[in-house]
Amino acid sequence: MTVDNLVKQMNLPRVDILKIDTEGWDPAVLLGAFSTLSSVRYLEFEVHRDLKKTPWHSTKLKLVIDKLHDEKEFECYWLVRMAAYSASIDAGERPSRRDSGEMQLVSSALTSGQVFCIVSPSERLEHK
């Protein structure tokens, strides 16, 4: 069963908020929700690259973020343990702590256990 199938089966007109926490299977859930994501205004999922034999173990985060941005126009932000972090895609470095407490725009492949908050385009945020 996929999110898209569930939404269709329940005849839901749209999904405003989608929170995914499937212990390493989040990339598979996102693929199965790709049509539904067109109406989603807020998406949150976890990255668990540390869990072997799960999709996250073999899926590059950058590919997931690029697909969400390029095909669904999502702006991607992330937050870890109540402190914001930032890093560079090109440098491939570990995130560094920032004291602002604000979410930072995602620009890097990150390590395990970090929670992503994805905010959709402003047109969807204005949708009532």
Beta strands, then each sheet from edge to edge (+ up, - down):
strand 1: 17-20
strand 2: 42-46
strand 3: 75-79
strand 4: 85-86
strand 5: 96-97
strand 6: 104-105
strand 7: 115-119
sheet 1: 1+ 2+ 7- 3+ 6-
sheet 2: 4+ 5-
end
